Amino acid sequence: MPIYHKLGNFPAKRHTQFRKPDGTLYYEQLFGTIGFAGMSSLLYHVHRPTRIQRILESREWKPRVAVEKNITPRRLLGFRIAPHDDYLQARRYVLVNRDIYIALAAPRLGFEDYFYKNADADEMIFVHKGRGTLRTFMGNIRFEQGDYLVIPRGMIYQMRFEGSDNRLLIAESFHPIYTPRRYRNHFGQLLEHSPFCERDYKLPEELETYDQKGEFLIQVKKQDTLHQVVYQTHPFDVVGWDGYNFPWGFSIHNFEPIVGRVHQPPPVHQTFETDAFVVCSFCPRLYDWHPQAIPAPYNHSNIDSDEVLYYVDGDFMSRNDVEHGMITLHPAGIPHGPQPGATERSIGKKETHELAVMIDTFKPLMVTEDALSIEDPSYQFSWQE
């Protein structure tokens, strides 16, 4: 996340004395990545952030893979994932590999009786339905339908929803999530041709600071295991921080599509990148204006990546039967493209109102048991004349 941000109070110089009103010291914590070479922030706590009281049970928390080597195009009906009251229990992994876990979730409630930390992966949460507040020890972010929330690994947080009808697409990334390199200059600033800029970011605000002792449960996900760790002090006891490593949000509705006289390839829709996958946003836009243009995408072969498309809203010129929350998987090694009749229908169209999130992985994805439970098995035959 190449932007500097700060909240609350902190000393003028790093690693120097910063005292409370009673004269005792605040406790400094470096919240960093890639050893000491990546993005980092300096946090100042009321209490030591290390005060473990006890460790309770640990239980396996991993995807249940059903198809390890997949060549089948698949369609998953995402809104068939059953709602669950608990935020973590609602999470259902559908497509996974060593770099990313893709999950769907329909949590009815947030969670306030525990805190959560993913110690393995950055989380990108796309809010398909719902609104509320992402509460973290580095400040809060208000979110609503269409928001991406990027939560760095190690972040202690809670989700507070304002209603019970919530739908989330979640990507747990074992590689840091950044904005695309080609949209940034060598200082890290987004360039003029970028489809979004720093003004569009939702940054943490409303820093909640609690000076409380007691028993505070943090559920920590590490090595596909969920550990229950009880601390003696409230984890939201940060009085101030500054740096580059923090949660942030971005609305898909603020993505400004790049268009041209002829059909543009998917990379123009890129929103996030890692070393192992990219995320793209397909948003309402004008169609190509060459007099002989074909707006529908051309057939293409996924030789180097698996393509996952999550359908959010609107009509899609390339498909005949789109549902909200539907996921399509087009695996590497075989071509895919518009359904029969879609190319011809697109000619002469002036615009599209489609809204979708695409995740292209550079390694094959495995299909889970939860994915098969919501699959439409006829999808692989949908290109037959």
C-alpha positions in Angstrom: 0.0 0.0 0.0 2.3 2.9 -1.2 0.8 5.8 0.7 1.7 7.4 4.0 -1.1 7.7 6.7 -1.2 8.5 10.4 -3.8 8.6 13.2 -3.7 9.7 16.8 -0.6 10.8 18.8 3.0 9.6 18.5 6.5 11.1 19.3 8.3 13.3 16.8 11.2 10.8 16.4 11.0 7.0 16.0 12.1 4.7 18.8 12.3 7.5 21.4 10.5 8.0 24.7 6.8 8.6 24.5 5.2 9.0 27.8 1.6 8.8 29.2 0.2 11.6 31.3 1.2 9.7 34.4 4.8 9.6 33.2 5.0 5.9 32.3 5.9 4.8 28.8 3.7 3.9 25.9 4.7 0.7 24.2 6.0 0.9 20.6 5.3 -1.9 18.1 6.6 -2.2 14.6 3.8 -3.7 12.4 5.8 -4.7 9.3 6.1 -7.1 6.4 8.9 -8.9 4.6 11.1 -8.9 7.6 12.2 -5.3 8.0 12.2 -4.6 4.3 8.5 -4.3 3.4 5.6 -2.0 4.2 5.4 -1.1 7.9 3.8 1.1 10.5 4.8 2.1 14.0 2.1 1.7 16.7 2.0 3.0 20.2 0.1 0.9 22.8 -1.3 1.8 26.3 -0.2 -1.7 27.4 2.3 -4.2 26.2 0.8 -6.0 23.1 2.4 -9.3 24.3 0.4 -10.0 27.4 -0.9 -13.5 26.7 -3.1 -14.8 29.6 -3.7 -18.3 28.2 -4.1 -20.3 25.0 -7.3 -22.3 24.6 -8.1 -24.8 21.9 -6.7 -25.0 18.4 -8.7 -26.6 15.6 -8.1 -27.3 11.9 -9.4 -24.5 9.7 -8.6 -25.5 6.1 -10.4 -26.0 2.8 -11.7 -29.5 2.0 -10.4 -30.1 -1.5 -12.6 -32.4 -3.7 -10.9 -31.9 -7.1 -7.1 -31.4 -7.0 -6.5 -31.5 -10.8 -9.2 -29.7 -12.6 -9.7 -29.2 -16.4 -13.5 -28.6 -16.2 -15.1 -25.2 -16.8 -17.4 -24.7 -13.8 -20.2 -22.4 -12.7 -20.9 -22.0 -9.0 -24.2 -20.4 -7.8 -22.7 -18.4 -5.0 -26.0 -17.1 -3.4 -26.7 -20.8 -2.5 -24.1 -20.6 0.2 -26.2 -20.7 3.4 -26.1 -17.7 5.8 -24.6 -18.2 9.2 -24.7 -15.9 12.3 -20.9 -16.1 13.0 -18.5 -14.2 10.7 -15.9 -16.9 10.6 -18.3 -19.9 10.5 -20.0 -18.2 7.5 -16.8 -18.4 5.4 -16.9 -21.2 2.8 -13.8 -21.8 0.7 -14.6 -22.7 -2.9 -11.4 -22.4 -5.0 -7.9 -22.7 -3.6 -4.2 -23.2 -4.3 -1.0 -22.5 -2.4 -1.2 -18.8 -3.2 -4.8 -17.9 -2.6 -8.0 -19.2 -0.9 -11.2 -17.8 -2.5 -14.2 -17.9 -0.2 -17.9 -16.9 -0.2 -19.6 -15.8 3.0 -23.1 -14.7 4.1 -22.7 -13.6 7.7 -25.9 -12.5 9.4 -24.0 -10.8 12.2 -20.6 -9.3 12.8 -18.6 -10.4 15.8 -18.0 -8.6 19.0 -17.4 -11.4 21.5 -13.9 -12.1 20.0 -11.3 -10.4 17.7 -9.8 -12.0 14.6 -6.3 -12.1 13.1 -5.2 -13.8 9.9 -1.5 -14.4 10.6 -1.0 -16.3 7.3 -2.6 -14.1 4.6 -3.7 -10.6 3.5 -7.4 -10.5 3.1 -9.3 -8.8 0.3 -13.0 -8.7 1.1 -15.4 -7.6 -1.6 -18.8 -6.5 -0.1 -21.4 -7.6 -2.6 -24.3 -6.9 -0.2 -24.3 -5.1 3.2 -22.9 -2.2 5.0 -21.2 -1.5 8.3 -17.8 -0.8 9.9 -14.5 -2.6 9.8 -13.1 -2.0 13.2 -9.3 -2.5 13.7 -6.6 -1.5 16.2 -5.4 1.0 13.6 -8.8 2.7 13.2 -12.2 2.1 11.6 -13.4 2.1 8.0 -17.0 2.5 7.0 -18.0 0.1 4.2 -21.0 -0.4 1.9 -22.0 -2.4 -1.1 -19.3 -2.5 -3.8 -16.4 -1.8 -1.5 -13.1 -3.7 -1.5 -11.5 -4.0 1.9 -7.8 -4.8 2.0 -6.7 -6.1 5.4 -3.0 -6.9 5.8 -2.0 -10.1 7.5 -1.6 -9.8 11.3 -4.3 -7.1 11.5 -6.6 -7.5 14.6 -10.1 -6.6 13.5 -13.8 -7.0 13.9 -16.7 -6.6 11.4 -19.8 -4.8 12.5 -22.7 -5.1 10.0 -25.8 -2.9 10.1 -28.2 -5.6 8.8 -28.4 -9.4 8.5 -28.4 -9.7 4.6 -24.7 -9.7 3.8 -22.8 -11.3 1.0 -19.0 -11.3 0.8 -16.4 -12.5 -1.7 -13.1 -13.1 0.2 -9.6 -13.7 -1.2 -7.0 -14.8 1.4 -3.7 -14.1 -0.3 -0.4 -15.6 0.9 1.4 -12.8 -1.0 1.1 -9.1 -0.2 -1.7 -7.3 -2.1 -0.6 -4.1 -3.9 -1.9 -1.7 -6.6 -0.7 -2.5 -10.1 3.0 -1.5 -10.8 2.2 -0.1 -14.2 -0.2 2.5 -12.6 2.5 3.8 -10.2 5.6 5.9 -10.7 8.9 5.0 -9.0 7.8 7.1 -5.9 4.7 4.9 -5.6 2.2 7.6 -6.6 -0.6 6.5 -8.9 -0.1 7.9 -12.4 -2.5 10.0 -14.6 -3.5 7.0 -16.7 -4.5 4.9 -13.6 -8.2 4.1 -13.5 -8.3 5.2 -9.9 -6.2 7.5 -7.6 -5.4 8.0 -4.0 -8.5 10.3 -3.5 -10.6 7.2 -4.0 -9.1 5.3 -1.0 -11.1 4.8 2.2 -8.4 5.2 4.9 -8.7 4.3 8.6 -10.2 6.9 10.8 -11.9 7.1 14.3 -9.1 5.5 16.2 -10.7 3.6 19.2 -8.4 3.4 22.2 -9.4 1.3 25.2 -7.4 1.2 28.5 -9.0 -2.0 29.7 -7.8 -5.1 31.5 -9.6 -8.4 31.6 -9.9 -11.4 29.2 -10.0 -10.7 25.5 -10.2 -13.5 23.0 -8.4 -13.3 19.7 -9.0 -16.0 17.1 -5.7 -16.4 15.2 -5.6 -18.2 11.9 -2.1 -19.7 11.3 -1.0 -22.7 9.2 -4.6 -23.7 8.4 -5.4 -23.8 12.1 -7.6 -21.5 14.2 -6.0 -20.8 17.6 -7.9 -19.2 20.5 -5.6 -16.9 22.4 -6.7 -14.9 25.5 -4.9 -11.6 26.2 -5.0 -9.6 29.5 -5.6 -6.2 27.8 -7.9 -4.9 25.2 -6.3 -5.2 21.7 -7.6 -1.8 20.6 -5.3 0.2 22.9 -3.3 2.0 20.2 -3.1 5.8 20.9 -1.4 6.6 17.6 0.5 5.3 14.7 2.0 6.3 11.3 3.4 4.4 8.3 2.4 2.5 5.2 1.0 -0.8 6.5 -2.7 -0.5 7.4 -6.2 -1.6 6.3 -7.8 0.4 3.5 -10.8 0.3 1.2 -11.8 1.2 -2.3 -15.2 1.2 -4.0 -15.6 -0.7 -7.3 -17.9 2.2 -8.3 -14.9 4.6 -8.3 -13.0 2.5 -10.9 -12.9 4.4 -14.1 -12.8 1.9 -17.0 -10.2 2.2 -19.8 -11.9 1.9 -23.3 -10.8 2.0 -26.9 -11.9 1.9 -30.5 -11.7 -1.9 -30.4 -12.2 -4.4 -27.6 -9.6 -4.0 -24.8 -8.0 -7.0 -23.1 -8.7 -7.8 -19.4 -5.5 -6.2 -18.0 -7.0 -2.7 -18.5 -9.5 -3.7 -15.7 -6.7 -4.6 -13.2 -7.3 -3.3 -9.7 -4.9 -5.2 -7.5 -1.9 -7.4 -8.0 0.3 -9.9 -6.2 3.2 -12.1 -7.4 0.7 -15.0 -7.8 -2.6 -13.5 -9.1 -4.3 -10.3 -10.2 -7.8 -8.8 -9.4 -9.8 -6.9 -12.1 -12.9 -4.8 -11.8 -15.4 -5.0 -14.7 -17.5 -1.8 -14.5 -20.2 0.0 -16.5 -18.5 1.6 -19.6 -18.9 2.7 -23.2 -18.3 0.0 -25.8 -15.8 0.2 -28.6 -16.5 2.8 -31.3 -14.7 1.4 -34.3 -17.4 1.1 -37.1 -16.6 -2.6 -37.4 -16.0 -3.3 -33.7 -17.2 -6.4 -31.9 -17.8 -5.5 -28.3 -18.1 -9.1 -27.0 -14.8 -10.5 -25.9 -13.0 -12.8 -28.3 -12.3 -16.4 -27.6 -9.0 -16.8 -25.7 -6.9 -19.6 -24.3 -5.9 -19.6 -20.6 -2.5 -21.2 -21.0 -0.9 -19.6 -18.0 -3.7 -18.8 -15.6 -7.0 -20.0 -14.2 -9.7 -17.3 -14.6 -12.4 -16.8 -11.9 -15.2 -14.3 -12.6 -17.6 -13.3 -9.8 -20.8 -11.7 -11.2 -22.0 -8.7 -9.1 -24.7 -6.9 -11.1 -26.0 -5.9 -14.5 -26.1 -7.8 -17.9 -23.2 -9.5 -19.5 -22.9 -9.6 -23.2 -20.8 -12.7 -23.2 -23.3 -15.0 -21.3 -27.0 -15.8 -21.6 -27.8 -16.8 -18.0 -26.1 -14.7 -15.4 -27.1 -14.7 -11.8 -26.0 -12.4 -9.0 -23.2 -14.0 -6.9 -22.4 -16.6 -9.6 -18.8 -17.7 -10.1 -17.4 -19.1 -13.3 -14.0 -20.9 -13.4 -12.2 -21.3 -16.7 -9.1 -23.4 -16.1 -5.8 -23.0 -17.8 -5.2 -25.2 -20.8 -8.4 -24.9 -22.7 -10.0 -21.9 -24.5 -13.2 -20.1 -23.5 -15.3 -17.3 -24.9 -18.8 -15.9 -25.5 -21.7 -18.3 -25.6 -23.4 -19.0 -29.0 -25.1 -15.9 -30.2 -23.5 -13.5 -27.8 -21.0 -12.1 -30.3 -23.7 -11.3 -32.9 -25.9 -9.7 -30.2 -23.1 -7.4 -29.1 -22.6 -5.8 -32.5 -24.0 -2.2 -32.5 -24.3 -2.0 -28.7 -23.1 1.3 -27.2 -22.5 0.5 -23.5 -22.7 -2.1 -20.8 -23.8 -1.9 -17.2 -22.0 -5.1 -16.0 -20.3 -5.2 -12.7 -18.0 -8.1 -11.8 -14.8 -9.0 -10.0 -12.2 -11.2 -11.8 -9.3 -13.1 -10.1 -6.7 -14.6 -12.4 -4.3 -17.0 -10.7 -1.0 -18.0 -12.2 -1.2 -21.5 -10.7 -4.1 -24.0 -11.1 -7.0 -23.8 -8.6 -8.4 -26.8 -6.8 -12.1 -27.2 -6.3 -13.5 -27.8 -2.8 -16.4 -29.8 -1.5 -18.3 -26.6 -0.7 -17.9 -25.5 -4.3 -19.3 -28.8 -5.7 -22.3 -28.4 -3.4 -23.4 -25.2 -5.3 -22.2 -26.2 -8.8 -24.3 -26.2 -11.9 -22.9 -29.3 -13.7 -24.3 -28.4 -17.1 -22.0 -25.3 -17.5 -19.2 -27.2 -19.3 -21.7 -27.9 -22.2 -23.0 -24.3 -22.5 -21.0 -23.5 -25.6 -22.7 -26.2 -27.7 -24.6 -24.9 -30.7 
